[in-house]
């Protein structure tokens, strides 16, 4: 298909949201006995889901979180509080059902899968989905993160994972990641995509001193310069220069939403950057994205603004692992319950509200 020519993924065909169902869903909300639009973005999200599924009878009872796990060579620059061994440790905990995303996911009825797309170390755990592209990336402060072919492979992996989850009966995908050093790679990508300085987009990640933050900013600046990265670079090349296998796989997941007709939830800054790269590759995939929360990382708000998406939750979240996105699901469940079961003006003696200009 034409949209995928530059991505070399001709076998994939995009779904389209159903505009007629979108209009029906809008009328349905307006028929409910309450002030028009009074549930704000929750109404908009139900309408979006109806368009994605092509029916007003929306169900998201079966949902999963795909946690892309990968290591980043830039850790060698001292930009993190932890070393790369933590990536495998947390991935093992996720696969065993014991990490933060598992605990929070259980409360929101989410099945959680850890996916090894590029960890340095293999994890001896049956729960890991093994899709390793390579054992970590190059150090972006000295060289490209990966080859363009590896970036493409990781993106294809993300697309395919969405298809596999749909075949298992899942109706919604939560994106998440685990990879020490990935707030550095995402900051480098954000700086280029937003055309902002490293200082404007780089935060403390999982925790850094003032000196550590300064080192991280300098590393981001160096990575952009060494790799001659510019906003004019095509997205796959930019991924290869500055990204990580986790970011590339999540980029594929957002594309997969459009390929397989499933809503895909954006988590924090790393997930947001992946969503922006997917949008740069195939703009139509934005219709299948849901922005869940505004991260505390400096670039978070600007990345979502460039995507034209509005986050719902403003709660100072930055844990990662898909945890912020999972917090969105109870709100969606409540909105869908209201949409299905609330009484309508026609069932009451209340006059229906009109849209006034």
C-alpha distance (Angstrom), angle and dihedral (degrees) to the residues before:
residue distance angle dihedral
X1 . . .
X2 3.79 . .
X3 3.82 95.4 .
X4 3.80 90.6 60.1
X5 3.80 99.7 45.5
X6 3.80 94.6 103.4
X7 3.80 90.4 43.7
X8 3.82 92.7 52.7
X9 3.80 90.9 -130.9
X10 3.79 100.0 123.4
X11 3.81 93.3 152.2
X12 3.80 92.0 67.9
X13 3.81 121.0 86.1
X14 3.78 123.9 -165.2
X15 3.79 124.6 -122.5
X16 3.79 119.6 -140.0
X17 3.77 129.0 -141.0
X18 3.81 114.8 -112.9
X19 3.80 110.0 -112.3
X20 3.81 93.9 -170.0
X21 3.81 91.0 56.3
X22 3.81 89.8 45.4
X23 3.81 88.9 57.4
X24 3.81 91.4 46.9
X25 3.80 90.6 51.6
X26 3.80 90.8 51.3
X27 3.82 90.4 52.6
X28 3.79 90.1 47.5
X29 3.81 91.7 55.6
X30 3.80 90.6 47.4
X31 3.83 90.2 53.4
X32 3.83 92.8 57.4
X33 3.80 113.6 102.0
X34 3.80 100.5 -107.5
X35 3.81 137.4 82.8
X36 3.80 110.6 -62.8
X37 3.80 113.8 -93.1
X38 3.79 92.1 -0.2
X39 3.81 93.4 140.1
X40 3.79 89.7 57.4
X41 3.78 115.6 -169.0
X42 3.78 92.4 7.8
X43 3.80 88.6 66.6
X44 3.79 90.5 47.8
X45 3.81 91.6 51.7
X46 3.81 93.8 51.1
X47 3.80 88.5 49.8
X48 3.81 89.4 50.2
X49 3.81 91.5 49.8
X50 3.81 90.8 50.2
X51 3.79 89.4 53.3
X52 3.80 92.2 48.2
X53 3.81 94.1 50.4
X54 3.80 94.8 37.2
X55 3.79 92.8 -128.8
X56 3.80 139.6 82.0
X57 3.80 88.4 -134.7
X58 3.81 93.9 83.2
X59 3.80 120.5 -178.7
X60 3.80 126.3 -178.9
X61 3.80 97.3 164.6
X62 3.79 92.9 125.9
X63 3.79 111.2 56.9
X64 3.77 135.4 153.4
X65 3.77 139.8 -166.7
X66 3.80 118.9 -134.8
X67 3.80 109.4 -157.0
X68 3.82 111.2 -162.8
X69 3.82 109.1 -150.2
X70 3.81 120.9 -163.2
X71 3.80 142.7 141.2
X72 3.78 128.7 -121.8
X73 3.79 125.7 -144.8
X74 3.80 91.2 -146.8
X75 3.82 88.1 79.0
X76 3.82 84.9 84.8
X77 3.82 87.6 72.7
X78 3.81 92.3 67.7
X79 3.81 94.7 -112.7
X80 3.80 96.3 136.9
X81 3.77 138.9 61.4
X82 3.82 91.9 -135.8
X83 3.79 132.7 45.3
X84 3.79 127.5 -120.9
X85 3.81 93.4 -92.3
X86 3.80 87.5 77.5
X87 3.81 91.3 66.6
X88 3.80 92.2 64.2
X89 3.80 92.2 41.1
X90 3.80 93.6 54.5
X91 3.82 92.1 41.0
X92 3.80 88.0 55.3
X93 3.81 90.5 50.7
X94 3.82 91.1 49.5
X95 3.80 91.7 49.6
X96 3.80 89.5 48.9
X97 3.81 91.7 50.5
X98 3.80 95.7 -114.5
X99 3.81 106.9 107.0
X100 3.80 130.6 96.4
X101 3.80 93.8 -93.3
X102 3.81 90.8 52.6
X103 3.80 93.8 51.6
X104 3.80 94.0 46.1
X105 3.79 92.3 38.8
X106 3.80 91.4 55.2
X107 3.81 89.5 57.2
X108 3.82 89.6 52.5
X109 3.82 96.2 42.4
X110 3.81 94.4 -111.0
X111 3.80 125.0 150.1
X112 3.80 109.8 -141.4
X113 3.82 127.0 -147.3
X114 3.81 126.5 -173.8
X115 3.80 112.3 -148.7
X116 3.81 121.6 -163.0
X117 3.79 103.0 -146.5
X118 3.80 96.9 154.9
X119 3.79 117.4 -12.0
X120 3.78 120.0 154.4
X121 3.78 91.7 -133.6
X122 3.78 131.0 44.5
X123 3.78 115.6 -121.7
X124 3.78 116.5 -137.9
X125 3.79 97.4 -141.4
X126 3.79 129.7 115.5
X127 3.78 92.2 -140.0
X128 3.81 95.0 66.6
X129 3.80 117.8 102.4
X130 3.81 102.7 -142.2
X131 3.81 114.1 -142.5
X132 3.81 100.4 137.2
X133 3.80 113.4 171.6
X134 3.82 93.4 -176.5
X135 3.79 140.1 -28.5
X136 3.78 97.3 -84.7
X137 3.77 130.3 -48.7
X138 3.77 132.2 -80.0
X139 3.80 120.0 -91.0
X140 3.81 102.5 -88.8
X141 3.81 90.4 -154.9
X142 3.81 87.5 67.5
X143 3.82 107.7 20.3
X144 3.81 144.0 -1.6
X145 3.79 115.9 -61.9
X146 3.80 92.5 -126.3
X147 3.78 144.0 -25.3
X148 3.78 119.9 -79.7
X149 3.81 88.0 -113.5
X150 3.81 90.5 56.4
X151 3.80 90.5 48.5
X152 3.79 89.6 52.6
X153 3.80 91.4 48.2
X154 3.80 91.7 52.3
X155 3.81 91.8 47.7
X156 3.80 90.9 49.6
X157 3.80 88.5 49.8
X158 3.80 90.9 56.3
X159 3.81 92.4 49.6
X160 3.79 92.1 48.5
X161 3.80 92.7 48.7
X162 3.80 90.4 58.5
X163 3.80 89.1 51.8
X164 3.79 91.2 50.0
X165 3.78 91.6 50.3
X166 3.80 91.2 49.8
X167 3.81 89.2 52.0
X168 3.82 87.4 54.4
X169 3.79 89.5 56.3
X170 3.79 101.2 -101.2
X171 3.79 116.3 150.2
X172 3.81 100.8 -169.3
X173 3.81 136.1 31.7
X174 3.81 126.6 -146.4
X175 3.80 114.1 -160.2
X176 3.78 121.3 -144.2
X177 3.79 140.5 154.9
X178 3.76 144.7 -154.7
X179 3.77 120.2 -164.0
X180 3.79 130.1 125.9
X181 3.81 108.0 -124.5
X182 3.78 96.8 25.3
X183 3.80 95.9 118.7
X184 3.81 85.4 62.2
X185 3.81 93.7 51.8
X186 3.79 91.7 44.2
X187 3.82 91.0 48.2
X188 3.80 90.3 52.8
X189 3.80 91.3 50.3
X190 3.81 91.8 45.0
X191 3.80 92.2 51.1
X192 3.80 90.6 55.1
X193 3.81 97.2 40.8
X194 3.80 93.5 46.0
X195 3.82 93.2 38.9
X196 3.79 89.8 -129.5
X197 3.78 132.6 133.2
X198 3.79 121.0 -92.5
X199 3.81 89.7 -114.3
X200 3.81 91.3 57.1
X201 3.81 95.7 54.0
X202 3.81 105.8 30.3
X203 3.78 120.9 95.6
X204 3.78 137.1 177.0
X205 3.79 95.4 -91.3
X206 3.79 110.4 -163.5
X207 3.82 89.8 -6.5
X208 3.81 136.0 -51.0
X209 3.80 137.3 174.1
X210 3.79 119.4 -116.3
X211 3.80 88.0 -97.5
X212 3.80 90.4 48.8
X213 3.79 91.6 51.4
X214 3.80 90.4 49.9
X215 3.81 89.6 52.2
X216 3.79 90.4 49.1
X217 3.80 92.4 51.5
X218 3.80 90.9 49.1
X219 3.81 89.7 49.7
X220 3.81 91.8 52.0
X221 3.81 90.0 49.8
X222 3.79 90.7 49.1
X223 3.81 93.1 47.8
X224 3.79 92.4 53.2
X225 3.81 92.0 47.6
X226 3.82 96.7 44.0
X227 3.80 92.1 50.0
X228 3.82 95.0 40.8
X229 3.80 88.0 -130.3
X230 3.80 117.3 -179.5
X231 3.77 137.0 169.6
X232 3.81 87.7 -109.6
X233 3.82 91.3 65.9
X234 3.78 113.0 107.5
X235 3.83 110.0 -107.6
X236 3.81 96.4 -108.9
X237 3.79 91.3 52.1
X238 3.81 91.0 47.5
X239 3.80 89.3 51.1
X240 3.79 89.9 51.1
X241 3.80 92.1 49.9
X242 3.80 101.8 44.5
X243 3.78 111.4 3.2
X244 3.76 139.3 90.0
X245 3.78 133.6 -126.6
X246 3.80 89.0 -108.7
X247 3.81 91.7 55.8
X248 3.81 91.5 45.3
X249 3.81 92.6 50.0
X250 3.81 91.7 49.2
X251 3.80 89.3 48.7
X252 3.78 85.5 58.2
X253 3.81 91.4 48.4
X254 3.80 90.7 57.5
X255 3.79 89.9 49.2
X256 3.80 87.7 46.9
X257 3.79 89.8 59.4
X258 3.80 89.0 63.4
X259 3.81 93.2 42.0
X260 3.80 96.1 50.3
X261 3.79 100.4 27.9
X262 3.80 99.2 -116.1
X263 3.80 130.9 133.3
X264 3.82 112.0 -112.7
X265 3.80 119.4 -159.0
X266 3.80 121.9 -139.4
X267 3.81 115.5 -138.2
X268 3.83 123.3 -172.8
X269 3.81 135.1 -31.4
X270 3.81 96.1 -57.6
X271 3.78 92.2 50.5
X272 3.83 90.3 43.0
X273 3.81 91.7 54.8
X274 3.81 89.5 50.0
X275 3.82 89.3 50.9
X276 3.81 90.4 51.2
X277 3.81 91.1 51.1
X278 3.81 90.1 49.7
X279 3.80 89.5 50.4
X280 3.80 90.3 50.2
X281 3.81 88.6 52.7
X282 3.82 97.4 43.8
X283 3.83 115.0 5.1
X284 3.82 93.3 -165.8
X285 3.81 91.3 67.9
X286 3.82 89.6 74.8
X287 3.82 89.4 79.0
X288 3.81 88.5 68.7
X289 3.83 95.9 48.5
X290 3.79 125.9 96.5
X291 3.80 119.4 -163.1
X292 3.79 107.0 -145.9
X293 3.81 109.5 -179.7
X294 3.76 144.5 -5.1
X295 3.78 111.0 -108.9
X296 3.79 124.5 -139.4
X297 3.81 89.8 -124.8
X298 3.84 109.5 109.3
X299 3.82 96.5 -119.9
X300 3.80 96.1 48.2
X301 3.78 99.9 93.1
X302 3.81 94.2 42.7
X303 3.82 94.0 49.7
X304 3.80 92.6 52.3
X305 3.82 90.3 44.9
X306 3.81 89.9 54.3
X307 3.80 87.7 51.1
X308 3.80 89.7 50.6
X309 3.82 91.4 -124.9
X310 3.80 128.4 134.6
X311 3.82 119.3 -142.4
X312 3.79 116.0 -140.1
X313 3.80 103.2 -156.9
X314 3.81 122.5 63.7
X315 3.78 103.5 -178.9
X316 3.80 107.2 126.5
X317 3.82 93.5 -102.9
X318 3.81 122.7 168.4
X319 3.79 107.1 144.0
X320 3.80 95.9 115.6
X321 3.81 124.7 -161.6
X322 3.82 88.4 107.5
X323 3.81 91.6 -69.8
X324 3.80 96.0 129.6
X325 3.79 91.9 50.6
X326 3.81 91.1 50.0
X327 3.81 88.7 57.7
X328 3.80 87.9 64.5
X329 3.80 95.0 61.9
X330 3.82 99.5 75.0
X331 3.82 88.0 52.3
X332 3.80 90.6 52.2
X333 3.80 90.3 47.8
X334 3.81 91.0 52.4
X335 3.82 92.1 47.4
X336 3.81 91.9 49.8
X337 3.81 91.2 48.1
X338 3.79 90.2 53.4
X339 3.80 90.9 45.8
X340 3.82 92.4 52.6
X341 3.78 103.3 38.7
X342 3.81 111.2 23.6
X343 3.80 115.0 113.6
X344 3.78 118.0 -107.2
X345 3.77 132.4 -132.1
X346 3.82 88.7 -107.9
X347 3.81 88.9 60.6
X348 3.81 94.4 52.3
X349 3.78 138.8 50.2
X350 3.81 89.8 -113.3
X351 3.80 116.4 114.7
X352 3.79 112.5 -120.4
X353 3.78 116.1 -106.0
X354 3.79 118.3 -114.8
X355 3.77 128.0 -144.2
X356 3.80 104.9 -110.8
X357 3.79 125.3 -155.8
